[in-house]
Amino acid sequence: MIGKRVSGRYKLLEVIGDGGMAIVYRAKDLILDRDVAVKVLRSEFNKDEDFIRRFKREAESATSLNHPNIVSIYDVGEDEEIYFIVMEYVQGKTLKQYIKEHGKISVEESLHIMKQIVSGMAVAHDHGIIHRDIKPHNILITDNGTAKLTDFGIALAITSATITHTNSILGSVHYFSPEQARGGIANAKSDIYSFGAVLYEMVTGRVPFVGDSPVSVALKHLQENVIEPRRLNPEIPQSVENIVLKSLAKNPLKRYDSADELLSDMNSALDPDRMYEQKWNEESEEDEKTKYIPPIVVPPVETPVQKVEAGTEKAKEDKTEKPKKKRNWWLILLISLLLLGGAGIAAFTMMPSIFYVEEVSVPDVVGEEYVDAFDSLRAEGLEVKRQEVFDPEIEEGLVVRQDPTPGTKVKQQAIVTLFVSKGPEKENMPDVEGYNIEDAKERLKEDGFTQININYEESDSEPEGTVLEQSPDRDEKVTPAETEVTLTVSSGTPTVQVENLIGASEQDVKTFADNAGLTVEFSKEFSDTVEKGRVISQNPSPFTQVEKGATISVVLSDGPESVEEEPPPAEEEPPAEDRTVTKDIEVKLDKKDKREPVTVKIVYSDKNASNEVFVEEQITDKKKYKLPLTIAEGGSASYVVYVNGQEEESETINYDDVKSASGRMSRDDQEGDDGD
């Protein structure tokens, strides 16, 4: 697909994204001369007419969105069964990549990023469009820090007819809402749940639920509560934890009513008066009932009231009853004192047990994961404070030490400080570019690096053994003992082999030099034996290795030197002359021989040589050779070609078979012509 023009307008340049539904390309809009992102639907979906119809309808609905925190959609179309969406091209990285690089992100930065996303999400919801697939992979962070929500191509237009749920699971199960996990219809509150899952991962460094399979993760969304964010990162304010927990409510009715309400809550999350607000709980909680000691009630003692009746006798009786009434008053007082004393004794006995705080033994949690250690201490009724420290030996996330120490007796609700390992302290990666490789290795080993890989690369500018590149880059934060270092080292200037140019034409020499990256200096000499324009000699000699860019010297024949000769006496024969011929020899290989190199050897004899080796080399493909031969009058020249020691070709050339350099025919030829 690279290089293809989609719809005659968008030239695909490179792949920048690859998902389950589509492949995303960086492309050039040839009309507007700008970079765009083109999302091309995978071919396996092309035959699903319902899916195609939905894909186009939902993408077209998203073109109505115009917001600085939403990736703009420019075009939707089809070209030869290629279904595509053209979007704004954003230079930057995904939030998922950002989280992988930084681990958990500070609360302030997390809110800054996600407030932008919620702002865009609110506009989409106002237009009747929900996303359904909010996850870090679909949030882009530009180079200037702007966050943009992308991939509305599969969004649900809730103002149009409801789209039925398909068998394809759209998006990532780690960010699904419970209603999506059970196969229900997603709505605006589903986006709010997914937002909560993303914010959870940003501030804690981990997704809300993990499992062995997508199904197990989906079930956890339905059945389990998340580990409270502050247990994983105590630096999170309670107000921010409340935003996460409310967004992740399993009951949609308990979540925020709208993205606007969520955004309003986020804007005030870091206000000082919200730092220690009451923890949000999805379950409805009854007001905590006050526990008290019931008061001791003294039962009243009835005092009989006697009526005074007229009559002397009765008056006398009244007089006689007065001492009895006095005794009853003292009796009442005595009983009251006894009851009050009993109550005091009871209170004195019971009060210590009521206000008594039980002592517990601090459990040993050194070496445990922080989450497990936290649970163990809270199970004993203890409060936990987390403090992170560097440790060269203890794995990150494990408890290095604790205070108080294990076995110490403390009151319940006492604070136990856990010192949690951040792993070895990171150092700046040293800069060894430009070093000699041996010096670079020594420097790295002194700094504690033990894993050093070396790759070699030819270089025209740096001498052999010089470090050209390093990974990790200089000043990058690393842990030497755990970091694998890769050094790219110069292997020097590349070399080429000089071919045998003897007998070659000037143009053949130029072609070879251009292909090999060499420069040629030509000179000329007269030669009675080598044809004019052909190579007499070369420097360096054939098959020598030279650096790319080197200069080779070649001497070309300028033909025989012109010498005025006195005409011979008429009766004398013209002086005999040597004759030169250049034989074109081609060595061809059988198909079976191409599997491995073969040895070619050419031996020749002429006026100047006897059984001289012209060339002996290994080749892997057919090759042509030019063999210059000099033949004296009446003599001959010959050559034999050997392939892997076996004679492949031979020929003998007689003097009379070769035309003279002056163009004269041999004597026999002349006689033959006279006879005609």
SULDA-V8945 format. One record per run of one state. SS is the DSSP state (H for helix, E for strand, - for the rest). FROM is the first residue (numbers start at 1). LEN is the number of residues. If there is no record, write none. Layout:
ss: (SS/SS)
from: (FROM/FROM)
len: (LEN/LEN)
//
This chain:
ss: (-/E/-/E/-/E/-/E/-/H/-/H/-/E/-/E/-/E/-/E/H/-/H/-/E/-/H/E/-/E/-/H/-/E/-/H/-/H/-/H/-/H/-/H/-/H/-/H/-/H/-/H/-/H/-/E/-/E/H/-/E/-/E/-/E/-/E/-/E/-/E/H/-/E/-/E/-/E/-/H/-/E/-/E/-/E/H/-/E/-/E/-/E/-/E/-/E/-/H/-/E/-/E/-/E/-/E/-/E/H/-/H/-)
from: (1/5/7/10/19/22/30/34/42/43/46/49/63/70/71/73/80/82/89/92/95/103/107/127/129/131/136/139/143/147/150/152/155/156/158/173/176/178/182/188/205/214/224/229/233/238/248/252/255/259/268/272/275/312/356/359/362/369/370/380/383/390/398/404/409/412/415/422/427/429/436/437/447/451/458/466/472/477/479/480/483/484/491/495/498/505/506/517/519/526/534/540/545/548/551/558/579/588/591/596/598/607/609/620/623/632/636/644/646/655/658/667/676)
len: (4/2/3/9/3/8/4/8/1/3/3/14/7/1/2/7/2/7/3/3/8/4/20/2/2/5/3/4/4/3/2/3/1/2/15/3/2/4/6/17/9/10/5/4/5/10/4/3/4/9/4/3/37/44/3/3/7/1/10/3/7/8/6/5/3/3/7/5/2/7/1/10/4/7/8/6/5/2/1/3/1/7/4/3/7/1/11/2/7/8/6/5/3/3/7/21/9/3/5/2/9/2/11/3/9/4/8/2/9/3/9/9/1)
//
